[in-house]
Amino acid sequence: MIIFLTGLATVTALVSCEVLRVLKPDKALPRAVVIITAALLAIVGVAAVVQLVHLAQLA
């Protein structure tokens, strides 16, 4: 459940970055938004690797 919520937060952060980029193309994205999005992507990436390793051990 936690990974689902983290994934949902990641998608929301990515969409927010894209919307900000489209609405204000000449302005840089806020640093906090970029850091939060990168952190969420890292968490989701690590969780995916952990799940793949777990599945590989079961096979």
N, CA, C and O of each residue as an XYZ file, in Angstrom:
236
protein
N       0.826     -1.195      0.000
C       0.000      0.000      0.000
C       0.875      1.264      0.000
O       0.567      2.250     -0.670
N       1.962      1.208      0.763
C       2.845      2.371      0.840
C       3.489      2.632     -0.515
O       3.608      3.784     -0.930
N       3.906      1.575     -1.211
C       4.544      1.777     -2.515
C       3.530      2.313     -3.520
O       3.896      3.083     -4.408
N       2.274      1.923     -3.397
C       1.239      2.471     -4.274
C       1.086      3.970     -4.041
O       1.019      4.744     -4.995
N       1.030      4.378     -2.782
C       0.900      5.802     -2.469
C       2.138      6.584     -2.898
O       2.030      7.722     -3.356
N       3.305      5.976     -2.750
C       4.536      6.626     -3.201
C       4.528      6.781     -4.716
O       4.923      7.821     -5.242
N       4.079      5.747     -5.412
C       3.965      5.825     -6.871
C       2.984      6.902     -7.305
O       3.237      7.634     -8.262
N       1.872      6.995     -6.604
C       0.878      8.021     -6.903
C       1.454      9.414     -6.665
O       1.233     10.327     -7.461
N       2.189      9.574     -5.574
C       2.830     10.863     -5.288
C       3.874     11.190     -6.356
O       4.037     12.351     -6.731
N       4.578     10.174     -6.842
C       5.581     10.392     -7.882
C       4.929     10.864     -9.178
O       5.408     11.805     -9.811
N       3.849     10.217     -9.569
C       3.140     10.623    -10.783
C       2.622     12.055    -10.629
O       2.706     12.853    -11.563
N       2.094     12.373     -9.463
C       1.600     13.721     -9.217
C       2.729     14.743     -9.316
O       2.555     15.811     -9.904
N       3.879     14.416     -8.744
C       5.022     15.332     -8.807
C       5.510     15.510    -10.237
O       5.844     16.622    -10.645
N       5.555     14.418    -11.006
C       5.989     14.522    -12.406
C       5.024     15.365    -13.238
O       5.445     16.172    -14.067
N       3.741     15.171    -13.010
C       2.745     15.962    -13.734
C       2.855     17.431    -13.332
O       2.741     18.316    -14.179
N       3.072     17.691    -12.055
C       3.230     19.075    -11.600
C       4.429     19.735    -12.258
O       4.351     20.889    -12.679
N       5.542     19.006    -12.349
C       6.732     19.545    -13.016
C       6.433     19.857    -14.479
O       6.837     20.898    -14.997
N       5.732     18.956    -15.128
C       5.424     19.156    -16.551
C       4.488     20.347    -16.744
O       4.669     21.136    -17.671
N       3.495     20.477    -15.874
C       2.567     21.606    -15.969
C       3.301     22.920    -15.741
O       3.086     23.884    -16.475
N       4.161     22.965    -14.735
C       4.933     24.185    -14.481
C       5.845     24.509    -15.666
O       6.017     25.673    -16.026
N       6.420     23.479    -16.259
C       7.312     23.690    -17.399
C       6.550     24.225    -18.610
O       7.062     25.064    -19.350
N       5.325     23.735    -18.808
C       4.527     24.182    -19.953
C       3.979     25.596    -19.723
O       3.977     26.423    -20.635
N       3.516     25.866    -18.501
C       2.928     27.168    -18.223
C       3.958     28.290    -18.181
O       3.677     29.415    -18.593
N       5.143     27.984    -17.685
C       6.197     28.995    -17.563
C       7.491     28.455    -18.168
O       8.427     28.127    -17.438
N       7.549     28.362    -19.501
C       8.708     27.730    -20.142
C      10.023     28.502    -19.952
O      11.100     27.907    -19.992
N       9.939     29.810    -19.746
C      11.152     30.601    -19.604
C      11.669     30.655    -18.167
O      12.745     31.193    -17.908
N      10.907     30.102    -17.248
C      11.278     30.145    -15.828
C      11.737     28.759    -15.371
O      11.169     27.744    -15.771
N      12.763     28.731    -14.536
C      13.271     27.452    -14.028
C      12.286     26.852    -13.023
O      11.557     27.570    -12.338
N      12.284     25.519    -12.953
C      11.435     24.848    -11.966
C      11.970     25.133    -10.564
O      13.180     25.257    -10.374
N      11.070     25.238     -9.578
C      11.545     25.439     -8.208
C      12.429     24.272     -7.760
O      12.135     23.110     -8.040
N      13.493     24.596     -7.074
C      14.457     23.583     -6.653
C      13.817     22.514     -5.775
O      14.142     21.333     -5.902
N      12.914     22.913     -4.890
C      12.261     21.954     -3.994
C      11.440     20.930     -4.783
O      11.424     19.749     -4.438
N      10.772     21.374     -5.820
C       9.957     20.460     -6.639
C      10.851     19.439     -7.326
O      10.523     18.253     -7.378
N      11.964     19.894     -7.846
C      12.886     18.988     -8.531
C      13.468     17.969     -7.545
O      13.560     16.784     -7.866
N      13.858     18.415     -6.363
C      14.437     17.504     -5.359
C      13.409     16.486     -4.879
O      13.722     15.303     -4.750
N      12.192     16.933     -4.618
C      11.144     16.013     -4.158
C      10.820     14.985     -5.236
O      10.669     13.800     -4.942
N      10.715     15.435     -6.475
C      10.425     14.511     -7.576
C      11.543     13.491     -7.745
O      11.276     12.306     -7.942
N      12.780     13.936     -7.669
C      13.913     13.015     -7.795
C      13.927     12.002     -6.652
O      14.208     10.823     -6.866
N      13.625     12.462     -5.444
C      13.597     11.547     -4.298
C      12.495     10.503     -4.449
O      12.708      9.325     -4.163
N      11.331     10.928     -4.891
C      10.233      9.978     -5.093
C      10.565      8.978     -6.190
O      10.269      7.791     -6.054
N      11.176      9.445     -7.275
C      11.582      8.523     -8.343
C      12.617      7.525     -7.839
O      12.585      6.356     -8.225
N      13.524      7.964     -6.991
C      14.528      7.059     -6.431
C      13.870      5.994     -5.559
O      14.237      4.821     -5.625
N      12.911      6.394     -4.752
C      12.208      5.432     -3.889
C      11.484      4.386     -4.729
O      11.558      3.191     -4.445
N      10.786      4.842     -5.760
C      10.055      3.907     -6.624
C      11.029      2.986     -7.351
O      10.757      1.795     -7.502
N      12.152      3.520     -7.799
C      13.161      2.697     -8.471
C      13.738      1.632     -7.565
O      13.890      0.480     -7.970
N      14.058      2.011     -6.343
C      14.597      1.038     -5.382
C      13.550     -0.025     -5.063
O      13.875     -1.210     -4.975
N      12.311      0.384     -4.891
C      11.245     -0.579     -4.598
C      11.065     -1.559     -5.755
O      10.830     -2.746     -5.526
N      11.174     -1.079     -6.987
C      11.047     -1.970     -8.148
C      12.189     -2.971     -8.187
O      11.971     -4.148     -8.474
N      13.401     -2.519     -7.903
C      14.556     -3.431     -7.884
C      14.396     -4.467     -6.781
O      14.691     -5.644     -6.989
N      13.936     -4.047     -5.620
C      13.730     -4.988     -4.504
C      12.702     -6.045     -4.888
O      12.881     -7.228     -4.598
N      11.618     -5.611     -5.543
C      10.591     -6.574     -5.970
C      11.145     -7.552     -7.000
O      10.848     -8.745     -6.939
N      11.946     -7.064     -7.942
C      12.550     -7.951     -8.947
C      13.505     -8.948     -8.307
O      13.507    -10.122     -8.677
N      14.300     -8.507     -7.372
C      15.221     -9.412     -6.671
C      14.435    -10.457     -5.895
O      14.793    -11.635     -5.887
N      13.373    -10.026     -5.249
C      12.531    -10.963     -4.492
C      11.910    -12.011     -5.420
O      11.889    -13.199     -5.097
N      11.408    -11.568     -6.567
C      10.843    -12.515     -7.527
C      11.896    -13.460     -8.092
O      11.610    -14.633     -8.334
N      13.102    -12.963     -8.301
C      14.171    -13.817     -8.812
C      14.557    -14.892     -7.793
O      14.916    -16.009     -8.166
N      14.483    -14.553     -6.528
C      14.815    -15.532     -5.491
C      13.749    -16.618     -5.381
O      14.048    -17.750     -5.002
N      12.520    -16.275     -5.710
C      11.442    -17.261     -5.644
C      11.502    -18.254     -6.798
O      11.018    -19.378     -6.673
N      12.084    -17.853     -7.905
C      12.119    -18.714     -9.097
C      13.163    -19.799     -8.984
O      13.319    -20.605     -9.901
